Amino acid sequence: MSNELDFPYHFDDQGRTATTDRPDHIRDLIEQVLFTAQGERVMRPDFGAGLLALVFEPNSVTLAATTQMLAQAALHQHLAHLIAVNSVEVINDDAVLRVEIRYVVLADRTSHVADFAVPGGAA
């Protein structure tokens, strides 16, 4: 176990701040980038992809393309020092957009896949 903070912030069984390993921490960082709206962080107003803002948009090919572009650009802007994004695939199911990120951790050159679901999308 490393000393990386676990996300969301919580306490472990001993009442201490919960920690996690490096790969899980990087996945947590990706999740934070994807779901944080720009302007939400006062000291970093340009941080985030803001995918939750797309919840009420009609589920369409255009929404999937917009989601892919926002995710890829935000990950490159905010996490390029930690990961190299190989692909961002967006699959629009009925009421959910699934976002699959394939990336390589630069520190150890290991490949990973992270899946996230964006709820909503009016049919």
LINZIUR-V356939 format. One line per field, one symbol per residue. phi: phi as a letter, one per 30 degrees, with the letter a starting at -180 (. if undefined). A space follows every 50 residues. Layout:
phi->???
This chain:
phi->.ccdddbdeacddcicddbbddedddddddddddcddejdcedbdcdjci ddddecdddadddddddddddddddddcbddcbcddabccccdecbcccc ccbcdddbiccbbbcbccdjidd
